[in-house]
Amino acid sequence: MTPAQQLALLRDVSRSFYLSIRLLPPGLREPVAVAYLLARASDTIADTSALPAGQRLTDLELLVRAIEGDAAARSGIAALAARPPAPGVDAGEQRLLHTLPQCLAWLDGLQPDDRADVHTVLRKITEGQALDLRHFGTDGQLRSLATAPELDTYTYLVAGCVGEFWTALCLRHLPDFATLPRDEMLALGRNYGMGLQLVNILRDAREDIAAGRSYLPQDEIDAATLEQVHRHWRNEAARRLEGGMAYALAVNSRRVRAASALPALLGARTLALMAQYDPLRQRVKVPRSEVRALLLRLVLGLAGRASLQAAFRSAGRVAGDGTIAP
């Protein structure tokens, strides 16, 4: 798989993270890109609702073994990649599944330390995806996560570990990565990833509930209302995105700083839209025109710290009470 083919595949399956990956220097771009593609493939497998949950768990476990280098599992993945398209899987995701053998070969070609980090992060992500499948099932019965610690565990497994992975790679590839100590950057990266996943959960809450799953803690809903709980977690997500911007502002490389900041800018804008348009009643999505405007602002400001702080404040601005504004 050439870098150009890999970037084209990324563009097909990710609107926002693709933009961040393109900003990275090549040495960082390769392991981040292959980890993202394999994580997105595992997510597609886990989310293919046309297949029974048991089949999806089996396919997910097959992919985990293939990632770890099991030869028999690699043969099984080749067969999975050759399957006819499943209902509900879009064209980009289907192309990704068809190219899984090439993605695994690209994983094998990474430097040993990078490959070990990819294995580690994918182990955690697929653990979170399997937890999701086992907890919610497919019988249409509405189920919720029980408590805030369960939500934290889930968001760590599927996204917080990605912040740690990104940080570990940057620390190894960039000698002068950040102005903050390693442990602080790892903690900020972990919470940043969890905050971004919270944004996804809050944005998709209406569709998830219709599908029989709710990630918002049931004990909190029992003590208040769904709307109040949703508002509380929007503010928690905003707090974590503030930490994400602190992470980005500590990065010394302008390119990596821009790549690190972009998800926080898009997340803050998504939260601002949720505060204006009830996401429990309608779909909330940042328009492409606003994404382009954010990118232009990054370019014109050369990812300077002051310009990023101003962009973050602007992205999070809310008409009305301003409760979500970072």
C-alpha positions as CSV (number, residue, x, y, z in Angstrom):
1,M,0.0,0.0,0.0
2,T,1.5,3.3,-1.1
3,P,1.2,6.4,1.1
4,A,-1.1,8.0,-1.5
5,Q,-3.4,4.9,-1.5
6,Q,-3.4,4.9,2.3
7,L,-4.3,8.6,2.5
8,A,-7.1,8.0,0.0
9,L,-8.5,5.2,2.1
10,L,-8.2,7.4,5.2
11,R,-10.2,10.2,3.4
12,D,-12.9,7.7,2.6
13,V,-13.5,6.6,6.2
14,S,-12.7,9.7,8.2
15,R,-13.7,13.3,7.7
16,S,-11.9,14.9,10.6
17,F,-9.1,12.6,11.7
18,Y,-7.8,12.4,8.1
19,L,-7.1,16.1,8.3
20,S,-5.1,15.7,11.5
21,I,-3.1,12.8,10.0
22,R,-2.2,14.8,6.9
23,L,-0.6,17.5,9.1
24,L,1.8,15.0,10.7
25,P,5.4,14.6,9.5
26,P,5.9,11.3,7.6
27,G,7.6,9.4,10.4
28,L,4.6,10.0,12.7
29,R,2.0,9.7,10.0
30,E,2.7,6.1,9.1
31,P,2.1,4.4,12.5
32,V,-0.8,6.8,13.3
33,A,-2.5,6.1,10.0
34,V,-2.2,2.3,10.1
35,A,-3.5,2.3,13.7
36,Y,-6.4,4.4,12.7
37,L,-7.3,2.2,9.7
38,L,-7.2,-1.0,11.7
39,A,-9.2,0.6,14.5
40,R,-11.7,1.9,12.0
41,A,-11.9,-1.6,10.4
42,S,-12.6,-3.2,13.8
43,D,-15.2,-0.5,14.5
44,T,-16.9,-1.4,11.2
45,I,-16.9,-5.1,12.1
46,A,-18.4,-4.4,15.5
47,D,-21.0,-2.0,14.1
48,T,-22.3,-4.2,11.3
49,S,-25.8,-4.6,12.7
50,A,-26.9,-6.8,9.9
51,L,-24.8,-9.6,11.4
52,P,-25.5,-11.2,14.8
53,A,-23.5,-10.0,17.7
54,G,-21.9,-13.4,18.1
55,Q,-20.6,-13.3,14.5
56,R,-19.3,-9.8,15.0
57,L,-17.5,-10.9,18.2
58,T,-15.9,-13.8,16.3
59,D,-14.8,-11.6,13.5
60,L,-13.4,-9.0,16.0
61,E,-11.4,-11.7,17.8
62,L,-10.1,-13.0,14.4
63,L,-8.8,-9.5,13.6
64,V,-7.2,-9.1,17.0
65,R,-5.2,-12.4,16.4
66,A,-4.3,-11.3,12.9
67,I,-3.0,-8.0,14.2
68,E,-0.8,-9.9,16.6
69,G,0.6,-11.9,13.7
70,D,-1.3,-15.3,13.9
71,A,-0.9,-16.9,10.5
72,A,-4.2,-18.8,10.6
73,A,-6.0,-15.6,11.6
74,R,-4.4,-13.8,8.7
75,S,-5.9,-16.4,6.3
76,G,-9.3,-15.9,8.0
77,I,-9.0,-12.1,7.5
78,A,-8.3,-12.7,3.8
79,A,-11.6,-14.6,3.6
80,L,-13.4,-11.9,5.6
81,A,-12.1,-9.3,3.2
82,A,-13.4,-11.2,0.2
83,R,-17.0,-11.4,1.6
84,P,-19.8,-9.7,-0.3
85,P,-20.7,-6.3,1.2
86,A,-22.9,-6.5,4.3
87,P,-26.1,-4.3,4.4
88,G,-25.5,-1.0,6.1
89,V,-21.7,-0.8,5.4
90,D,-20.9,2.2,3.3
91,A,-18.6,2.1,0.3
92,G,-15.6,3.6,2.1
93,E,-15.9,1.1,5.0
94,Q,-16.3,-1.7,2.5
95,R,-13.1,-0.7,0.7
96,L,-11.3,-0.7,4.0
97,L,-12.5,-4.2,4.8
98,H,-11.4,-5.4,1.4
99,T,-7.9,-3.9,1.9
100,L,-7.4,-5.4,5.4
101,P,-4.7,-7.8,4.3
102,Q,-2.7,-4.8,2.8
103,C,-3.2,-2.9,6.1
104,L,-1.8,-5.8,8.1
105,A,1.2,-6.0,5.7
106,W,1.7,-2.3,6.3
107,L,1.6,-2.9,10.0
108,D,4.3,-5.5,9.7
109,G,6.5,-3.0,7.9
110,L,6.5,-0.5,10.8
111,Q,9.5,0.0,13.0
112,P,9.4,-2.5,16.0
113,D,8.7,0.1,18.6
114,D,5.9,1.7,16.5
115,R,4.5,-1.7,15.8
116,A,4.4,-2.6,19.5
117,D,2.6,0.6,20.3
118,V,0.0,-0.1,17.5
119,H,-0.5,-3.6,19.0
120,T,-1.0,-2.1,22.4
121,V,-3.6,0.5,21.4
122,L,-5.5,-1.8,19.2
123,R,-5.7,-4.4,22.0
124,K,-7.4,-1.8,24.2
125,I,-9.7,-0.4,21.4
126,T,-11.0,-3.9,20.5
127,E,-11.5,-4.7,24.1
128,G,-13.8,-1.7,24.4
129,Q,-15.6,-2.7,21.2
130,A,-16.1,-6.2,22.5
131,L,-17.4,-4.8,25.8
132,D,-19.9,-2.8,23.9
133,L,-21.2,-5.8,21.9
134,R,-21.5,-8.0,25.0
135,H,-23.2,-5.3,27.1
136,F,-25.8,-4.0,24.7
137,G,-26.7,-7.1,22.6
138,T,-28.9,-6.9,19.5
139,D,-32.4,-7.7,20.8
140,G,-33.7,-4.1,20.6
141,Q,-34.1,-3.9,24.4
142,L,-32.8,-0.5,25.7
143,R,-29.8,-0.9,27.9
144,S,-27.6,1.7,29.5
145,L,-24.2,1.8,31.1
146,A,-24.9,1.8,34.9
147,T,-22.5,4.4,36.3
148,A,-20.0,7.1,35.5
149,P,-17.0,4.8,36.2
150,E,-18.4,2.4,33.5
151,L,-18.6,5.3,31.1
152,D,-15.0,6.3,31.9
153,T,-13.8,2.7,31.4
154,Y,-15.5,2.6,28.0
155,T,-14.3,6.0,26.8
156,Y,-10.7,5.1,27.9
157,L,-10.7,1.8,26.1
158,V,-12.0,3.2,22.8
159,A,-10.4,6.7,22.8
160,G,-8.4,7.6,25.9
161,C,-5.8,5.0,25.0
162,V,-5.4,6.7,21.6
163,G,-4.3,9.9,23.4
164,E,-1.7,7.9,25.2
165,F,-0.6,6.2,21.9
166,W,-0.3,9.5,20.1
167,T,1.8,10.9,22.9
168,A,4.1,7.9,23.2
169,L,4.8,8.1,19.4
170,C,5.4,11.8,19.5
171,L,7.8,11.5,22.5
172,R,9.8,8.9,20.6
173,H,9.8,10.6,17.2
174,L,10.2,14.2,18.3
175,P,13.1,14.9,20.7
176,D,11.7,18.3,21.7
177,F,8.1,17.3,21.6
178,A,6.5,19.4,24.4
179,T,7.0,22.0,27.0
180,L,5.3,19.8,29.7
181,P,6.7,16.6,31.3
182,R,6.0,13.2,29.8
183,D,3.6,12.1,32.5
184,E,1.6,15.2,32.3
185,M,1.3,14.9,28.5
186,L,0.3,11.3,28.8
187,A,-2.5,12.2,31.3
188,L,-3.7,15.2,29.2
189,G,-3.7,13.0,26.1
190,R,-5.7,10.3,27.8
191,N,-8.3,12.7,29.1
192,Y,-8.4,14.5,25.7
193,G,-9.2,11.2,23.9
194,M,-11.9,10.5,26.5
195,G,-13.4,13.9,26.0
196,L,-13.5,13.5,22.2
197,Q,-15.3,10.2,22.7
198,L,-17.8,11.9,25.0
199,V,-18.6,14.4,22.2
200,N,-19.3,11.5,19.9
201,I,-21.5,9.8,22.5
202,L,-23.5,13.0,23.2
203,R,-23.8,13.8,19.5
204,D,-25.1,10.3,18.7
205,A,-27.3,9.9,21.8
206,R,-30.6,10.0,19.9
207,E,-29.6,7.4,17.3
208,D,-28.0,5.2,19.9
209,I,-31.1,5.2,22.1
210,A,-33.2,4.3,19.1
211,A,-30.9,1.4,18.5
212,G,-31.3,0.1,22.1
213,R,-28.2,1.5,23.8
214,S,-27.4,4.5,26.0
215,Y,-23.9,5.3,27.2
216,L,-25.1,7.9,29.7
217,P,-25.1,6.5,33.3
218,Q,-28.5,5.0,34.2
219,D,-28.1,5.9,37.9
220,E,-27.8,9.6,37.0
221,I,-30.8,9.4,34.7
222,D,-32.8,7.8,37.5
223,A,-31.9,10.7,39.8
224,A,-32.6,13.5,37.3
225,T,-33.7,13.6,33.6
226,L,-32.0,12.5,30.4
227,E,-31.8,16.1,29.3
228,Q,-30.1,17.2,32.6
229,V,-27.6,14.3,32.4
230,H,-26.8,15.1,28.8
231,R,-26.1,18.7,29.8
232,H,-23.9,17.6,32.6
233,W,-21.8,15.4,30.3
234,R,-21.6,18.2,27.7
235,N,-19.9,20.3,30.3
236,E,-17.6,17.5,31.3
237,A,-16.7,17.0,27.7
238,A,-16.0,20.8,27.4
239,R,-13.7,20.6,30.4
240,R,-11.8,17.7,28.9
241,L,-11.4,19.5,25.6
242,E,-9.9,22.4,27.5
243,G,-7.3,19.9,28.6
244,G,-6.9,18.9,25.0
245,M,-6.1,22.4,24.0
246,A,-3.6,22.6,26.9
247,Y,-2.0,19.5,25.4
248,A,-1.9,21.0,21.9
249,L,-0.5,24.3,23.2
250,A,2.4,22.5,24.9
251,V,3.5,20.9,21.6
252,N,6.5,22.6,20.1
253,S,6.3,21.5,16.4
254,R,3.7,23.7,14.7
255,R,2.6,20.9,12.4
256,V,2.0,18.5,15.2
257,R,0.5,21.3,17.3
258,A,-2.0,22.0,14.5
259,A,-2.8,18.2,14.2
260,S,-3.3,17.9,17.9
261,A,-5.5,21.0,18.2
262,L,-7.9,20.3,15.3
263,P,-10.0,17.6,17.0
264,A,-10.5,20.0,20.0
265,L,-11.6,22.8,17.7
266,L,-14.1,20.6,16.0
267,G,-15.2,19.0,19.3
268,A,-15.8,22.5,20.8
269,R,-17.8,23.6,17.8
270,T,-19.9,20.4,18.0
271,L,-20.6,21.0,21.7
272,A,-21.6,24.6,20.9
273,L,-24.1,23.4,18.3
274,M,-25.5,20.9,20.8
275,A,-26.2,23.8,23.2
276,Q,-28.1,25.6,20.5
277,Y,-29.9,22.7,18.8
278,D,-31.2,19.8,21.0
279,P,-29.2,16.7,20.0
280,L,-31.8,14.5,21.6
281,R,-34.3,15.6,18.9
282,Q,-32.1,16.3,15.9
283,R,-28.8,15.4,14.3
284,V,-26.0,17.9,15.1
285,K,-23.0,18.1,12.8
286,V,-20.4,20.7,12.0
287,P,-21.0,21.9,8.4
288,R,-18.1,21.3,6.0
289,S,-17.9,25.1,5.4
290,E,-17.1,25.5,9.1
291,V,-14.5,22.8,8.9
292,R,-12.8,24.5,6.0
293,A,-12.9,27.8,7.9
294,L,-11.2,26.2,10.9
295,L,-8.5,24.8,8.6
296,L,-8.0,28.2,7.0
297,R,-7.7,29.8,10.4
298,L,-5.0,27.2,11.3
299,V,-3.1,27.9,8.1
300,L,-3.3,31.7,8.4
301,G,-2.3,31.6,12.1
302,L,0.6,29.2,11.4
303,A,-0.7,27.2,14.4
304,G,0.6,29.9,16.7
305,R,-0.4,29.5,20.3
306,A,-2.3,32.7,20.5
307,S,-4.2,32.1,17.3
308,L,-5.1,28.5,18.5
309,Q,-6.4,29.9,21.8
310,A,-8.5,32.4,19.9
311,A,-9.8,29.8,17.5
312,F,-10.8,27.5,20.4
313,R,-12.7,30.3,22.1
314,S,-14.5,31.1,18.8
315,A,-15.4,27.5,18.1
316,G,-16.9,27.0,21.6
317,R,-18.9,30.2,21.6
318,V,-22.6,29.7,22.1
319,A,-25.5,32.0,21.4
320,G,-27.6,32.4,24.5
321,D,-26.5,31.3,28.0
322,G,-23.0,30.2,26.9
323,T,-22.8,27.3,29.3
324,I,-20.8,25.1,26.9
325,A,-18.3,27.8,25.9
326,P,-14.8,26.7,26.9
